[in-house]
Amino acid sequence: MSLFIGYDLQGYIDNTIVCSSSTLPPSTSFNGLASVDVPNPIFWHWLRQDKLILLAIFTFVSESVMPFIAASSTTHEARSKLQ
């Protein structure tokens, strides 16, 4: 946990940094037409960080624990199962 706090990543584990939408809402142009959805860079940053932390958790748990968390799709989910 000290490492996660040191790198300001504890929010991914305790779920205070939550996943946002993968796209930004379409905006309306000056001619009244809606634009297409735009990828949300905040979502992609969150996803990369979460997957890296999840990989770290998978790396450091014992083989006997791994079956309990292997299907976890987020860091928070893995931590909840470990608790």
Secondary structure, DSSP 8 states (H G I E B T S, - for coil): -HHHHHTT-HHHHHT-S----SEE---B-TTS-B---EE-HHHHHHHHHHHHHHHHHHHHS-TTTHHHHTT--SHHHHHHHH-
